[in-house]
Amino acid sequence: MTTQPADPGVQARSGERPRLPAHARILGLPVHDLTLPELVDRVRAWLRAEPDRLHQVVTLNPEMVMAARHLPEFRETIEAADLVTADGIGIVLAARVLGRPLRERVTGVDLVEALAATGEPELALFLLGAAPGVAERAARRLEARYPGCRITGTWAGSPGPEGSAESLARIAEARPAVLLVAYGAPAQELWIARHRRELEQAGVVVAVGVGGTFDYLSGAVPRAPRALRRLGLEWLYRLIRQPWRWRRQRALPQFALLVVREWVARRLGGRK
């Protein structure tokens, strides 16, 4: 008789690690239904129960979903992640349309601030990526805002092979528990996945791709007012402030169309 695992995760194929089952699948990609406090508790649990294994967290938005449709390695990385949160409001709306609503949107910015706010020394952070000097300014602001926040290092680095050795050496010296990578998607997710073994040897337990989070935390780029974020209009605020983003946001109508098509297909399939 097969014994069920104690953790709410599912047992993966032989030789693979068990992972939390996806709550929803958005155009084939998994999304987990965790609130921000639950995700922070999950990080604490990983540090306590599985300190010798790297856990990758992906903060998913519609642009990433569309990119994964054309990049098999990126898609495989998202599928293999330990947790996938709904970073973009489009993911939240898609889950609702497809009948699997999520309780909360969990963005990279909110996750970083929540980890810093714990003030727990075991949740030591390393900030990797963004333009030179941005991670350092973000670190200083986090430490000033959240007394007890422990940041063991910062480095701009580069996602290419030419910059990886230096980045990995600095991470190994700093020995952080949580690595935050701001190279932008899909570079940050692929970098984490490709260097899993080296990061585990450096003591990293959780690695998260956080996109433009350091720009917001450093003050280099203003974040949308809270009222707009609650209305799901942060994308519009960013587009007004950074018009060049229109090229990236061309993926949004395509994403919406594919979600509607999937909804129609499910409805028609249910009538058979």
Summary of the structure (lengths in Angstrom):
residues: 272
radius of gyration: 18.5
end to end distance: 36.1
largest distance: 59.8
contacts: 853
relative contact order: 0.14
helix: 50%
strand: 14%
